[in-house]
Amino acid sequence: MACRHCGGADFIPFLDLGMAPPSNSYLEAGDLSRPEKRYPLVIRTCTECWLTQTEDFADREEFFSGDYAYFSSFSRTWLDHAKSYVEAMRGRFGLGQQSLVAEIAANDGYLLQYVQALGIPCYGVEPTHGTAEAARAKGIDIVEEFFGVALAERLAGEGRQADLIAANNVLAHVPDINDFVAGFAVLLKPAGVATFEFPHILEMVRGNQFDTAYHEHYSYLSLIAVERIFSANGLTVFDVGTTPHHGGSLRVYACRTDHRAHAVTPAVAAMLETERQAGLDGETFYAGFQASAEAARDAFRRFLDEARASGLKVAAYGAAAKGNTLLNFAGATARDIAFVVDRNPAKQGRFMPGSHIPIVAEDHLISEQPDRVVILPWNIETEIRTQLSCISGWGGQFVTAIPRLAIRR
């Protein structure tokens, strides 16, 4: 194993979740009788550049296939975040009808729809066919390819360099992080800005968010690692902020190093110092995460066993990738959890990978009235609890497993 950024070979263990299927590879009924692909889910940290990363056993096309089932627009919380982002960027960088905005990993057009509504020219890059088609249905121009230097050069040659490039929750999803980042230096206009949002490994460890580890998350990122990667690939980090989304994320602002059109703010040095004080540039920070993950797994497993012994009907809400990580690590099956509710029609009627729990529409929850509802996407727990407030009418309770087991009305 060589570090995907610096090529180093010196690693320390971070997390080992055993064998797991790809977290977004939902199953059809006919798949249940066939052998299921599973790969080791092992994550290590490079001691040369402090990039935490998966050990790879399959190509990216295995995880980001044409029927990729994650659609961003099914979360009201995430849509509100996207709209606020667009309004903030327009105000800060003076975007208008003469500007061009691009989004890398545009998904189903959840963000660019707000750019388009303001009359700002835009386009997206999205390699998964189903989400690309959903974005096109909103009237958004989509380039259906994986992003890297080659595509950036072609788009730049077509006059499609951008004033703003958004990259939300994609930097962790790329196997060749150097090629991906270098593409932004090509596609940005000389004074352009690229923003990247990604879950912060500092919050991942603090919040025991081991379930955010899955095969399509190739990297687990700190500013210490990101600044080094950007610097090596033609970008300068000039500002950084935080958001509460996905358990606590960083929003990094970058510009082309060859122009340095934006002054570096004090926030960059402050965040780097926060990370160093927390020990992200040393081995101790990474050493205890495995034990924390196993403790949460064991508590969740005990809950499932005790609920079944007591005759309680348990369901779950949100067929999220993080939920699949938790269910497979805990060895959960349809004997433990009767069904998972999800609003996304692309997931309904299918089955969770590994656990083979059926995915159903929300009306199933109302008719079955389970005693306990496990919220798998805990990052939008407030939204889900409000949405499902009806379960109190039959005495149901909500359950979350991260950062530790909690049962509440």
C-alpha positions in Angstrom: 0.0 0.0 0.0 1.3 3.4 -1.0 -0.1 6.8 0.1 -2.4 8.1 -2.6 -1.0 11.6 -2.2 2.7 11.4 -1.2 3.5 7.8 -2.2 4.8 7.0 1.3 4.7 3.5 2.7 4.7 4.2 6.5 1.1 3.8 7.9 -0.5 3.4 11.3 -3.8 1.7 11.9 -7.0 3.9 12.1 -10.0 1.6 11.7 -10.7 -1.9 10.6 -14.4 -2.8 10.1 -13.8 -6.2 8.6 -15.4 -7.4 5.4 -18.3 -5.3 4.0 -20.2 -4.9 0.8 -20.1 -1.5 -1.0 -22.5 0.7 1.0 -24.5 2.1 -1.9 -24.9 -1.2 -3.8 -28.5 -1.9 -3.0 -29.9 -5.3 -3.9 -32.8 -6.5 -5.9 -34.9 -9.5 -4.7 -33.1 -11.8 -7.2 -29.7 -10.9 -5.8 -30.5 -12.3 -2.4 -29.8 -15.9 -3.3 -26.5 -15.1 -5.0 -23.1 -14.5 -3.4 -22.5 -10.9 -2.5 -19.3 -9.0 -3.1 -17.5 -8.0 0.0 -14.2 -6.2 0.5 -12.0 -5.4 3.5 -12.9 -2.1 5.0 -9.5 -1.1 6.4 -8.4 2.5 6.9 -4.8 3.6 7.7 -3.0 6.9 8.2 0.1 7.9 6.3 2.7 9.2 8.8 4.4 11.3 6.1 1.5 13.6 5.1 -1.2 12.5 7.6 -3.7 11.6 4.9 -6.0 8.9 6.3 -7.2 6.6 3.6 -8.7 3.2 2.7 -6.8 0.3 1.5 -8.2 -0.2 -2.0 -9.5 -3.5 -3.3 -11.8 -2.4 -6.2 -12.0 0.2 -8.9 -14.2 3.4 -8.5 -16.7 2.1 -11.0 -17.6 -0.6 -8.6 -18.8 2.0 -6.1 -20.1 4.7 -8.5 -22.1 2.7 -11.0 -24.9 3.8 -13.3 -27.5 2.9 -10.7 -25.8 4.8 -7.9 -28.8 5.4 -5.6 -27.7 8.5 -3.5 -29.8 11.5 -4.4 -29.1 14.7 -2.5 -32.5 16.3 -2.9 -34.3 14.0 -0.5 -33.0 15.9 2.5 -34.6 19.2 3.3 -31.7 20.1 5.6 -29.2 19.6 2.7 -31.3 21.5 0.2 -31.5 24.5 2.7 -27.7 24.3 3.1 -27.2 24.3 -0.7 -29.4 27.3 -1.1 -27.6 29.2 1.7 -24.3 28.4 0.1 -25.3 29.8 -3.3 -26.6 33.0 -1.8 -23.4 33.4 0.3 -21.1 32.8 -2.6 -23.0 35.2 -4.9 -22.7 37.9 -2.2 -19.0 37.3 -1.3 -17.7 36.9 -4.9 -20.0 39.1 -6.8 -21.4 36.4 -9.1 -23.9 37.4 -11.7 -25.0 36.9 -15.3 -21.5 37.3 -16.6 -20.1 34.7 -14.3 -19.8 30.9 -14.8 -20.4 28.4 -11.9 -19.4 24.7 -12.1 -20.1 22.0 -9.6 -18.1 18.8 -9.5 -20.2 15.9 -8.3 -23.4 17.8 -9.1 -25.5 14.8 -8.1 -29.2 15.4 -8.9 -28.9 19.2 -9.3 -29.7 19.9 -5.6 -27.3 22.9 -5.6 -27.1 24.1 -9.2 -30.9 24.6 -9.3 -30.4 27.6 -7.0 -27.6 29.0 -9.1 -29.8 28.6 -12.2 -32.7 30.3 -10.4 -30.6 33.4 -9.9 -29.8 33.6 -13.6 -26.2 32.7 -13.2 -24.8 30.4 -16.0 -23.8 27.1 -14.6 -23.0 23.4 -15.4 -22.2 20.3 -13.5 -19.9 17.3 -13.7 -21.5 14.1 -12.5 -20.4 10.5 -13.4 -23.4 8.5 -12.2 -26.1 8.2 -14.8 -29.2 8.2 -12.6 -28.3 11.3 -10.7 -27.1 13.0 -13.9 -30.5 12.4 -15.5 -32.3 13.8 -12.5 -30.2 17.0 -12.8 -30.9 17.2 -16.5 -34.6 17.0 -15.7 -34.2 20.2 -13.8 -32.8 21.8 -17.0 -29.1 21.7 -15.8 -26.3 21.1 -18.2 -24.4 18.0 -17.0 -21.1 16.5 -18.2 -21.4 12.8 -17.3 -17.8 11.9 -16.6 -15.4 11.4 -13.8 -13.4 14.6 -13.1 -9.6 15.0 -13.3 -7.0 16.9 -15.3 -7.9 15.4 -18.7 -11.6 16.5 -18.4 -10.6 19.9 -16.9 -8.3 20.6 -19.9 -11.0 19.7 -22.3 -13.6 21.9 -20.6 -11.1 24.8 -20.4 -10.3 24.4 -24.1 -14.1 24.8 -24.7 -14.1 28.1 -22.9 -15.8 26.7 -19.8 -13.3 27.9 -17.1 -15.3 28.9 -14.0 -15.4 31.8 -11.6 -16.6 29.5 -8.9 -16.3 25.7 -8.7 -18.3 24.0 -5.9 -17.2 20.5 -4.7 -19.4 19.4 -1.8 -18.7 16.0 -0.3 -16.6 14.7 -3.2 -13.0 15.3 -2.2 -13.2 12.2 0.1 -14.7 10.1 -2.8 -11.8 10.2 -5.3 -9.1 7.5 -5.6 -6.6 9.7 -7.4 -6.8 12.8 -5.2 -3.8 14.5 -6.8 -5.3 14.3 -10.3 -8.7 15.4 -9.0 -7.3 18.5 -7.2 -5.0 19.4 -10.1 -8.0 19.6 -12.3 -9.4 22.5 -10.4 -6.2 24.5 -11.0 -6.9 24.0 -14.7 -10.6 24.7 -14.7 -10.6 27.8 -12.6 -10.3 31.3 -14.2 -7.2 33.2 -13.0 -9.2 34.9 -10.2 -11.6 32.1 -9.7 -12.5 30.4 -6.4 -13.0 26.7 -5.6 -14.8 25.6 -2.5 -14.6 22.1 -1.0 -16.8 20.8 1.8 -15.9 17.5 3.5 -16.4 15.8 6.8 -13.6 16.8 9.2 -11.6 13.8 10.6 -11.3 15.7 13.9 -15.1 15.6 14.3 -15.2 12.0 13.1 -13.0 10.9 16.0 -14.6 13.3 18.6 -18.1 12.1 17.7 -17.2 8.4 17.2 -18.5 8.6 13.7 -17.0 5.3 12.5 -20.1 4.6 10.4 -19.0 7.4 8.0 -16.3 5.0 6.8 -17.1 3.0 3.7 -15.3 2.0 0.5 -16.3 5.0 -1.6 -14.8 7.3 1.0 -11.2 6.9 0.0 -9.9 9.7 2.2 -10.7 11.1 5.7 -9.5 14.6 5.7 -7.9 17.2 7.9 -6.7 20.7 6.8 -3.2 19.6 7.6 -3.4 17.0 4.8 -5.6 19.0 2.5 -3.3 22.1 2.5 -0.4 19.9 1.6 -2.3 18.2 -1.2 -3.6 21.5 -2.7 -0.1 23.1 -2.5 1.4 20.2 -4.5 -1.3 20.5 -7.2 -1.5 24.2 -8.0 -4.0 25.5 -5.4 -3.6 27.8 -2.4 -6.0 27.5 0.6 -7.0 31.1 1.4 -9.9 30.6 3.9 -11.6 27.9 5.9 -14.8 27.6 7.9 -16.9 25.0 9.5 -20.4 23.7 8.9 -22.4 21.3 11.2 -23.4 19.0 8.3 -22.3 15.3 8.1 -21.3 15.4 11.7 -19.1 18.5 11.3 -17.4 19.5 8.1 -14.8 22.0 6.8 -15.4 24.4 4.0 -12.1 25.2 2.4 -11.7 28.1 -0.1 -8.9 27.8 -2.7 -7.5 29.7 -5.6 -4.9 29.2 -8.2 -1.4 29.4 -6.8 0.0 30.9 -10.0 -2.2 34.0 -9.5 -3.0 34.2 -5.8 -5.9 36.5 -6.4 -7.2 36.1 -2.8 -5.4 36.9 0.4 -5.0 34.2 2.9 -7.2 34.8 6.0 -6.1 34.2 9.6 -8.7 31.4 9.8 -6.3 29.1 7.9 -3.5 29.3 10.5 -6.1 29.1 13.3 -7.6 25.9 12.0 -4.2 24.3 11.4 -3.2 25.2 15.0 -6.5 23.7 16.3 -5.6 20.4 14.5 -2.1 20.4 15.8 -3.2 21.0 19.3 -5.6 18.0 18.9 -2.7 15.9 17.7 -3.6 15.3 14.1 0.0 15.4 13.1 0.9 12.7 15.5 0.2 9.0 16.0 -1.7 9.2 19.3 -4.8 10.9 17.9 -5.5 8.0 15.5 -4.7 5.2 18.0 -7.9 4.9 20.0 -10.6 5.0 17.3 -10.9 1.3 16.8 -11.9 0.7 20.5 -14.5 3.4 20.4 -16.1 2.0 17.3 -16.2 -1.5 18.8 -17.8 -0.2 22.0 -20.6 1.5 20.0 -21.0 -1.6 17.9 -21.3 -3.8 20.9 -23.9 -1.5 22.6 -26.0 -1.5 19.4 -25.8 -5.3 19.1 -27.0 -5.7 22.7 -29.9 -3.4 22.0 -31.0 -5.5 19.0 -30.7 -8.7 21.0 -32.6 -7.4 23.9 -35.3 -5.9 21.7 -35.8 -9.2 19.9 -35.9 -11.1 23.2 -38.5 -8.7 24.5 -40.7 -9.1 21.4 -40.3 -5.5 20.3 -40.7 -4.7 16.6 -37.6 -2.7 15.4 -37.5 -0.7 12.2 -35.0 1.8 10.8 -35.3 5.1 8.9 -32.9 6.2 6.2 -31.2 3.7 3.8 -28.0 5.7 4.1 -24.5 4.4 3.4 -23.5 5.2 7.0 -26.4 3.0 8.1 -25.1 0.1 6.0 -21.7 0.4 7.7 -23.2 0.2 11.1 -25.6 -2.7 10.3 -22.8 -4.8 8.7 -20.3 -4.1 11.5 -22.9 -5.1 14.0 -24.0 -8.2 12.1 -27.6 -7.0 11.9 -30.1 -8.8 9.6 -33.8 -8.7 8.8 -34.3 -10.8 12.0 -33.2 -7.8 14.0 -34.7 -5.0 12.0 -37.9 -5.7 10.1 -37.5 -2.9 7.4 -35.8 0.4 6.6 -37.9 3.3 5.5 -36.6 5.7 2.8 -38.2 8.5 0.8 -36.1 7.8 -2.2 -38.1 5.8 -4.8 -34.8 4.5 -6.3 -34.2 2.6 -3.0 -37.7 1.4 -2.3 -38.4 -2.2 -3.1 -34.7 -3.1 -2.9 -32.6 -4.5 0.0 -29.8 -3.2 2.2 -26.4 -4.6 1.1 -25.1 -7.2 3.5 -27.9 -7.2 6.0 -30.6 -7.8 3.3 -33.2 -5.7 5.2 -36.0 -4.6 2.9 -36.4 -0.9 2.0 -39.9 0.4 2.0 -41.9 3.6 1.6 -42.9 5.8 4.6 -46.5 4.6 4.7 -45.2 1.2 5.7 -44.0 2.7 9.0 -47.4 4.1 9.7 -49.2 0.8 9.0 -46.7 -1.4 10.9 -46.2 0.9 13.9 -42.8 -0.4 15.2 -41.9 -0.1 18.8 -38.4 1.3 18.0 -37.2 3.3 15.0 -33.4 3.3 14.5 -32.3 6.6 12.8 -29.5 5.6 10.6 -28.6 9.0 9.1 -28.0 10.5 12.6 -26.7 13.7 11.0 -30.3 14.7 10.1 -31.8 13.3 13.3 -33.7 16.5 14.0 -35.3 16.6 10.6 -36.3 12.9 10.8 -37.7 13.2 14.4 -39.9 16.1 13.3 -40.9 14.3 10.1 -41.9 11.1 12.1 -43.4 12.8 15.2 -46.4 10.5 14.7 -44.7 7.5 16.2 -45.3 8.9 19.7 -49.0 8.2 19.0 -48.4 4.5 19.4 -45.7 4.7 22.0 -42.8 4.3 19.6 -39.3 5.5 20.5 -36.3 6.6 18.4 -32.9 5.0 18.6 -29.5 6.3 17.6 -26.2 4.4 17.9 -23.7 7.2 17.2 -21.7 8.4 19.2 -23.3 6.1 21.7 -26.6 4.3 22.1 -29.5 6.5 22.9 -33.3 5.8 23.1 -35.7 8.6 23.3 -39.3 9.6 22.4 
